[in-house]
């Protein structure tokens, strides 16, 4: 899925893709792979497929990367 991360002021901070990676232990992780080549790790997807906690962890990583909160992740599915 193509997406972009936008600040509350409307500035596009990153464009990229939401991806799911499988760890060596078999857990699935929700990550953001930016067009600039940066991989921002999210959280582990629950066994039932719920991505709530995984996406919360991804947004925590956005804060660590950009130092701001209230970011918007816009997803474009075609």
C-alpha positions as CSV (number, residue, x, y, z in Angstrom):
1,X,0.0,0.0,0.0
2,X,1.3,3.4,-1.0
3,X,1.2,6.0,1.8
4,X,2.6,9.3,3.0
5,X,3.2,10.7,6.4
6,X,2.0,14.3,6.8
7,X,2.6,16.8,9.6
8,X,-0.2,18.7,11.2
9,X,1.0,21.7,9.2
10,X,0.5,19.8,6.0
11,X,4.1,19.1,5.2
12,X,4.8,15.7,3.6
13,X,7.5,14.1,5.7
14,X,7.8,10.8,3.9
15,X,6.3,8.8,1.0
16,X,6.6,5.1,1.0
17,X,4.8,1.8,1.4
18,X,3.3,0.0,4.3
19,X,4.9,-3.5,4.4
20,X,4.6,-6.6,6.5
21,X,7.8,-8.4,7.4
22,X,8.1,-11.8,8.9
23,X,10.6,-12.2,11.7
24,X,12.9,-15.2,12.2
25,X,10.5,-16.3,15.0
26,X,7.5,-16.2,12.5
27,X,5.9,-13.0,13.9
28,X,4.5,-10.5,11.4
29,X,5.6,-6.8,11.8
30,X,3.9,-3.7,10.3
31,X,6.7,-1.4,8.9
32,X,7.0,1.7,6.7
33,X,9.5,1.5,3.9
34,X,10.1,5.1,2.7
35,X,10.9,6.0,-0.9
36,X,14.2,7.3,0.5
37,X,15.2,3.9,1.6
38,X,14.5,4.1,5.4
39,X,12.8,1.3,7.1
40,X,10.7,2.4,10.1
41,X,9.7,-0.6,12.2
42,X,6.3,-0.8,13.6
43,X,4.8,-3.3,16.0
44,X,4.0,-7.0,15.9
45,X,0.6,-7.9,14.3
46,X,-1.6,-9.9,16.7
47,X,-2.2,-13.5,15.9
48,X,-5.8,-12.7,15.0
49,X,-4.6,-10.2,12.4
50,X,-5.5,-7.1,14.5
51,X,-3.1,-4.3,13.6
52,X,-4.1,-1.8,16.4
53,X,-1.1,-2.3,18.6
54,X,1.2,-2.7,15.6
55,X,0.1,0.7,14.2
56,X,0.4,2.3,17.6
57,X,4.0,1.2,17.8
58,X,4.6,2.5,14.2
59,X,3.3,5.9,15.2
60,X,5.5,5.8,18.3
61,X,8.4,5.3,15.9
62,X,7.2,8.3,13.8
63,X,7.6,10.4,16.9
64,X,11.1,9.0,17.5
65,X,12.1,9.7,13.8
66,X,10.5,13.2,13.3
67,X,10.1,14.4,16.9
68,X,6.5,15.4,16.5
69,X,3.1,14.1,17.3
70,X,-0.3,14.5,15.5
71,X,1.1,13.1,12.3
72,X,-1.3,11.7,9.7
73,X,-0.7,8.5,7.7
74,X,-2.6,8.7,4.4
75,X,-2.9,5.3,2.6
76,X,-3.7,5.1,-1.1
77,X,-5.0,1.7,-2.3
78,X,-5.4,1.2,-6.0
